């Protein structure tokens, strides 16, 4: 029992023993009750009369459904999960879930509650998202669900499953992302939606470098590192994490045929900071903290962020605005104000036919504004001057009925918790028909991929975006054109910079940036004449199509310990914008330096994190292995050749020592075998082969092959037993022999990344 639970129980016992009418703290001279000293906390009462009064007055809930709405808000939020769709083994995970773990939940009761077998979300494509009536608390605490919970934790760490709230999955789906799209995620942390966007870029796993990319931004420096951790699970070379205030995120430039051109985005996700009253089911603190003041204070920021997004959206592009708030001040009011300011440049898309099966409410056409004291205003003219700093004209619906009708605010979506057992959510999908009124011109999005499609030349005829004419429309502040005026000078500086010639992208020089957060190391692209690359190229027989110019490291001095790779489009962005952009992380780790690399033909070993990106270019050091070989390699630390199949031994016996690729190809004639390809990093020693695979990824592959690793009862130093397989054997060679022939397993991530887990454990756990 947890500390809080013990405290609550003790408090309840004392209340039962107390005489009627006695008040808390009345005994012992008004001292704190014993429960307080024990660390107990009073249960949060899920009541807020002002909340109920406000939303009943606004009529956001259909007539006759109010009680169901409130009952749903008081229930814990059920757990939902999403299978990573772009991985080639998504079908294998789905098969494993349906035929193993979900079957174990049949006829199971937890705390007197019958567990319903999880069901797929009807509106999510290809049965890749599932809903269960189990709360997160029950999943964590119940012994009967330990195996299922362990599966979820392990697969989440491997990037194969995302434990994501149902309504959070909606915005990326409505963005309609294609692999060639340039995408901006303006308020990205903690990163579950960003992960969905990355998956959509990699819809075709046969293309290691999609033409599109995701730039994921967050204003909070610490949350950016959480975002990095989430993105790294998906191992994509097409993601960049940056740290800026979304309301004034800088305009970026790219190089197109020797010209500096402005980057516009095909898709923008604008999931803005909000009051969060749609999350009452999981964030119960909101019950006592809720006030209309939160919405009034956030409205201006939300409007500035979405306006900045609209400025950077390419003509023909799509932007999704979303909040986890039910309040029209943060929802319809922001959209209506943006549409009015755009003067027809933006329009709400009708997405009623998209995501069939999703229950939704149309957007409101009329609403009122309420102060935290409960005073209502239906029109800006009614607001006294003393309230003008708190309440703004953009918070009210347009007065002109024709203008209001033309906005089609009913095309917005509001998700209510009781309709499909979810949280509350608001989504609006905007399409850009023409440049914003304060823009001169900008490019159109084309239907097919084309280089430089999203950029427009910097010229006197096409100046950078400035400030809208009526500054009062933006809550008294100018539309966020901050930094745009400096772009031409910055572009000129980058052309003349010696660092750029060497492929070095340093951190931004702004002193203000260095006052908070971590100091990031530079991104240094490997020059063509670097002597480091030819031995790597020769050792792995890299094909002529290998994009060597996209290799980078995070240090300008000393030995390069890790090599990362980005797509050519992100390389272009990095080289042209390092003065204006605070990059936290980008690229995928593909090679790591061996501790004793000079003893081998190549000083760098392959990294599992980037093997699926790198593998298509490698033409040597590949060993094809059987499923039985994979089981042995993943359950034994350092198996000798004689433990592996004859076919594997024949391929490995004449190879020089060093890093190898272990490739499993599915056998279509054996439907019981794993039916997706597997690529692992390994090391060919003197007389053995070992794998360099993170723990959770090991567990994943073993599960897909029918082996459940029982890690819950593992003792320190004990081997991991498996079901249906022999336990891992000890290496037969002595410790000295292993040290002499194997590289160190320790693998440190580069500066500015979360710590790597690419360590080879003694056992697969």
HELIX and SHEET records of a PDB file:
HELIX    1   1 UNK A    3  UNK A   17  1                                  15    
HELIX    2   2 UNK A   28  UNK A   30  5                                   3    
HELIX    3   3 UNK A   34  UNK A   37  1                                   4    
HELIX    4   4 UNK A   49  UNK A   58  1                                  10    
HELIX    5   5 UNK A   66  UNK A   74  1                                   9    
HELIX    6   6 UNK A   90  UNK A   96  1                                   7    
HELIX    7   7 UNK A   97  UNK A  101  3                                   5    
HELIX    8   8 UNK A  102  UNK A  104  1                                   3    
HELIX    9   9 UNK A  125  UNK A  127  5                                   3    
HELIX   10  10 UNK A  136  UNK A  141  1                                   6    
HELIX   11  11 UNK A  143  UNK A  145  5                                   3    
HELIX   12  12 UNK A  146  UNK A  157  1                                  12    
HELIX   13  13 UNK A  166  UNK A  169  5                                   4    
HELIX   14  14 UNK A  170  UNK A  175  1                                   6    
HELIX   15  15 UNK A  192  UNK A  201  1                                  10    
HELIX   16  16 UNK A  221  UNK A  232  1                                  12    
HELIX   17  17 UNK A  246  UNK A  248  5                                   3    
HELIX   18  18 UNK A  277  UNK A  279  5                                   3    
HELIX   19  19 UNK A  286  UNK A  289  1                                   4    
HELIX   20  20 UNK A  292  UNK A  312  1                                  21    
HELIX   21  21 UNK A  332  UNK A  342  1                                  11    
HELIX   22  22 UNK A  380  UNK A  382  5                                   3    
HELIX   23  23 UNK A  385  UNK A  387  5                                   3    
HELIX   24  24 UNK A  393  UNK A  395  5                                   3    
HELIX   25  25 UNK A  401  UNK A  407  1                                   7    
HELIX   26  26 UNK A  409  UNK A  411  5                                   3    
HELIX   27  27 UNK A  417  UNK A  420  1                                   4    
HELIX   28  28 UNK A  471  UNK A  474  5                                   4    
HELIX   29  29 UNK A  484  UNK A  486  5                                   3    
HELIX   30  30 UNK A  487  UNK A  496  1                                  10    
HELIX   31  31 UNK A  498  UNK A  501  1                                   4    
HELIX   32  32 UNK A  512  UNK A  515  5                                   4    
HELIX   33  33 UNK A  531  UNK A  539  1                                   9    
HELIX   34  34 UNK A  548  UNK A  550  5                                   3    
HELIX   35  35 UNK A  568  UNK A  577  1                                  10    
HELIX   36  36 UNK A  597  UNK A  599  5                                   3    
HELIX   37  37 UNK A  608  UNK A  610  5                                   3    
HELIX   38  38 UNK A  611  UNK A  614  1                                   4    
HELIX   39  39 UNK A  615  UNK A  617  5                                   3    
HELIX   40  40 UNK A  627  UNK A  635  1                                   9    
HELIX   41  41 UNK A  641  UNK A  643  5                                   3    
HELIX   42  42 UNK A  646  UNK A  652  1                                   7    
HELIX   43  43 UNK A  695  UNK A  704  1                                  10    
HELIX   44  44 UNK A  735  UNK A  741  1                                   7    
SHEET    1   A 4 UNK A 119  UNK A 120  0                                        
SHEET    2   A 4 UNK A 129  UNK A 135 -1                                        
SHEET    3   A 4 UNK A  78  UNK A  83 -1                                        
SHEET    4   A 4 UNK A 161  UNK A 162 -1                                        
SHEET    1   B 2 UNK A 109  UNK A 110  0                                        
SHEET    2   B 2 UNK A 113  UNK A 114 -1                                        
SHEET    1   C 8 UNK A 346  UNK A 348  0                                        
SHEET    2   C 8 UNK A 425  UNK A 432 -1                                        
SHEET    3   C 8 UNK A 313  UNK A 323 -1                                        
SHEET    4   C 8 UNK A 265  UNK A 271  1                                        
SHEET    5   C 8 UNK A 182  UNK A 185  1                                        
SHEET    6   C 8 UNK A 213  UNK A 217  1                                        
SHEET    7   C 8 UNK A 239  UNK A 242  1                                        
SHEET    8   C 8 UNK A 583  UNK A 586 -1                                        
SHEET    1   D 3 UNK A 253  UNK A 256  0                                        
SHEET    2   D 3 UNK A 259  UNK A 263 -1                                        
SHEET    3   D 3 UNK A 455  UNK A 457 -1                                        
SHEET    1   E 4 UNK A 346  UNK A 348  0                                        
SHEET    2   E 4 UNK A 425  UNK A 432 -1                                        
SHEET    3   E 4 UNK A 413  UNK A 415 -1                                        
SHEET    4   E 4 UNK A 361  UNK A 362 -1                                        
SHEET    1   F 2 UNK A 369  UNK A 370  0                                        
SHEET    2   F 2 UNK A 376  UNK A 377 -1                                        
SHEET    1   G 6 UNK A 504  UNK A 505  0                                        
SHEET    2   G 6 UNK A 523  UNK A 525 -1                                        
SHEET    3   G 6 UNK A 551  UNK A 553 -1                                        
SHEET    4   G 6 UNK A 562  UNK A 565 -1                                        
SHEET    5   G 6 UNK A 588  UNK A 593 -1                                        
SHEET    6   G 6 UNK A 604  UNK A 606 -1                                        
SHEET    1   H 4 UNK A 622  UNK A 625  0                                        
SHEET    2   H 4 UNK A 658  UNK A 664  1                                        
SHEET    3   H 4 UNK A 678  UNK A 684 -1                                        
SHEET    4   H 4 UNK A 689  UNK A 691 -1                                        
END                                                                             
